[in-house]
């Protein structure tokens, strides 16, 4: 019944409560330092790389708090909704949309696993995860990006669940 209530607008969609967190993740991913200082191309693909990477780092933190597990699912749903809308804006229609979304979700899952393992190891592992999962400008090493991602990861580790849910992730 809840699905029908949401479909007909009588019950709010629970994931909407997490839209401010999703918007904060997108804001963080659009910070110019990623592109100017860390070698990420300021292109559609480069921005997608940073959105999925920042989202992965936030999800890794959310995994550590049981009370953030359900919100992490809703956050992922917001990512899917946003990517679906972006693809449609680019003119990709229903016949090809599923294939594109499948690739995007696969990339997101790959980054999540790669960075989860890398943050549990060391800087070299983070740099290797970047080299395997993101495209940087020709000749740029992943060192600066690794340093900045490790900083974001460390910062998130200091935040409690309420701060994360309230999108209180400082710059």
C-alpha positions as CSV (number, residue, x, y, z in Angstrom):
1,X,0.0,0.0,0.0
2,X,2.9,2.3,0.7
3,X,4.0,2.2,-2.9
4,X,0.5,3.2,-4.1
5,X,0.4,6.0,-1.5
6,X,3.7,7.3,-2.8
7,X,2.6,6.8,-6.4
8,X,-0.5,8.9,-5.9
9,X,1.2,11.5,-3.8
10,X,-0.4,10.8,-0.4
11,X,2.8,9.6,1.3
12,X,6.2,11.3,1.0
13,X,9.0,9.4,-0.6
14,X,11.4,8.5,2.2
15,X,14.5,9.1,0.2
16,X,13.7,12.8,-0.1
17,X,14.7,13.3,3.5
18,X,18.3,12.6,2.3
19,X,18.3,15.0,-0.6
20,X,20.3,17.6,1.3
21,X,23.1,15.0,1.9
22,X,23.0,14.1,-1.8
23,X,23.2,17.8,-2.8
24,X,26.2,18.2,-0.4
25,X,27.9,15.2,-2.0
26,X,27.4,16.8,-5.5
27,X,28.7,20.2,-4.1
28,X,31.8,18.5,-2.8
29,X,32.4,16.7,-6.1
30,X,32.1,19.9,-8.0
31,X,34.8,21.8,-6.0
32,X,37.3,23.2,-8.4
33,X,40.3,21.8,-6.5
34,X,39.5,18.3,-7.8
35,X,39.9,19.5,-11.4
36,X,42.5,22.3,-11.0
37,X,44.8,20.7,-8.4
38,X,44.2,16.9,-8.6
39,X,44.2,16.3,-12.4
40,X,40.6,15.3,-12.8
41,X,39.4,16.4,-16.3
42,X,36.6,19.0,-16.0
43,X,34.4,17.1,-18.4
44,X,31.1,15.2,-18.1
45,X,33.1,12.0,-17.5
46,X,35.4,13.7,-15.0
47,X,32.5,15.1,-13.0
48,X,30.8,11.7,-13.0
49,X,34.1,10.2,-11.7
50,X,34.2,12.7,-8.8
51,X,30.5,12.4,-7.9
52,X,30.8,8.6,-7.7
53,X,34.1,8.8,-5.9
54,X,32.8,11.3,-3.3
55,X,29.6,9.2,-2.9
56,X,31.7,6.1,-2.4
57,X,33.7,7.7,0.3
58,X,30.6,8.9,2.1
59,X,29.0,5.4,1.7
60,X,32.1,3.8,3.2
61,X,31.7,6.0,6.2
62,X,28.0,5.2,6.4
63,X,28.7,1.5,6.4
64,X,30.3,1.9,9.8
65,X,27.2,3.0,11.6
66,X,24.2,0.6,11.7
67,X,21.8,3.5,11.9
68,X,23.1,4.8,8.6
69,X,22.5,1.6,6.6
70,X,18.9,2.4,5.5
71,X,19.8,6.1,4.8
72,X,22.7,4.8,2.6
73,X,20.2,2.8,0.5
74,X,18.1,6.0,0.0
75,X,21.2,8.0,-0.8
76,X,22.1,5.4,-3.5
77,X,18.5,5.7,-4.8
78,X,18.9,9.4,-5.2
79,X,22.2,8.8,-7.1
80,X,20.3,6.5,-9.5
81,X,17.5,9.0,-9.9
82,X,19.9,11.8,-10.6
83,X,21.9,9.8,-13.1
84,X,18.7,8.6,-14.8
85,X,17.7,12.2,-15.2
86,X,21.1,13.3,-16.5
87,X,21.1,10.5,-19.1
88,X,17.6,11.5,-20.3
89,X,18.8,15.1,-20.6
90,X,21.6,13.9,-22.8
91,X,19.0,12.3,-25.1
92,X,19.4,8.7,-24.1
93,X,16.0,7.1,-24.3
94,X,14.4,4.1,-22.7
95,X,15.8,1.4,-25.0
96,X,19.4,2.2,-24.1
97,X,18.8,3.7,-20.6
98,X,19.0,0.4,-18.8
99,X,22.3,-0.5,-20.4
100,X,23.8,2.8,-19.5
101,X,22.5,2.7,-15.9
102,X,23.9,-0.8,-15.5
103,X,27.3,0.4,-16.5
104,X,27.0,3.4,-14.2
105,X,26.0,1.2,-11.2
106,X,28.7,-1.2,-12.0
107,X,31.3,1.6,-12.0
108,X,29.8,2.9,-8.7
109,X,30.0,-0.6,-7.1
110,X,33.6,-1.0,-8.3
111,X,34.7,2.3,-6.9
112,X,33.0,1.5,-3.6
113,X,34.8,-1.8,-3.3
114,X,38.2,-0.4,-4.5
115,X,38.2,2.5,-2.1
116,X,36.8,0.5,0.8
117,X,39.8,-1.8,0.5
118,X,42.3,1.0,-0.3
119,X,41.4,3.1,2.7
120,X,41.8,0.0,4.9
121,X,45.4,-0.3,3.6
122,X,47.7,2.6,2.7
123,X,48.3,5.6,0.4
124,X,49.8,3.3,-2.3
125,X,46.5,1.4,-2.3
126,X,44.5,4.5,-2.6
127,X,46.7,5.7,-5.5
128,X,46.3,2.3,-7.2
129,X,42.5,2.4,-6.7
130,X,42.5,5.9,-8.4
131,X,44.6,4.7,-11.3
132,X,42.3,1.8,-11.9
133,X,39.0,3.6,-11.5
134,X,39.4,7.3,-12.5
135,X,40.7,9.0,-15.6
136,X,43.2,11.8,-14.9
137,X,44.9,14.2,-17.3
138,X,47.7,12.7,-19.2
139,X,50.9,12.7,-17.2
140,X,49.2,13.4,-13.8
141,X,49.9,11.0,-11.0
142,X,47.2,10.1,-8.5
143,X,49.2,11.4,-5.6
144,X,47.3,14.7,-5.1
145,X,43.9,13.2,-5.6
146,X,44.8,10.4,-3.1
147,X,45.9,12.9,-0.5
148,X,42.6,14.9,-0.9
149,X,40.4,11.7,-0.8
150,X,42.2,10.5,2.3
151,X,41.5,13.9,3.9
152,X,37.8,13.6,3.0
153,X,37.8,10.0,4.4
154,X,39.5,11.1,7.6
155,X,37.1,14.0,8.0
156,X,34.1,11.8,7.6
157,X,35.5,9.4,10.2
158,X,35.3,12.2,12.8
159,X,31.6,13.0,12.0
160,X,28.8,11.3,13.9
161,X,25.8,9.8,12.2
162,X,23.6,12.9,12.9
163,X,26.2,15.2,11.3
164,X,26.3,13.1,8.2
165,X,22.5,12.8,7.9
166,X,22.3,16.6,8.3
167,X,24.8,17.0,5.5
168,X,27.3,18.8,7.8
169,X,30.3,17.7,5.8
170,X,32.7,20.6,5.9
171,X,34.8,21.6,2.9
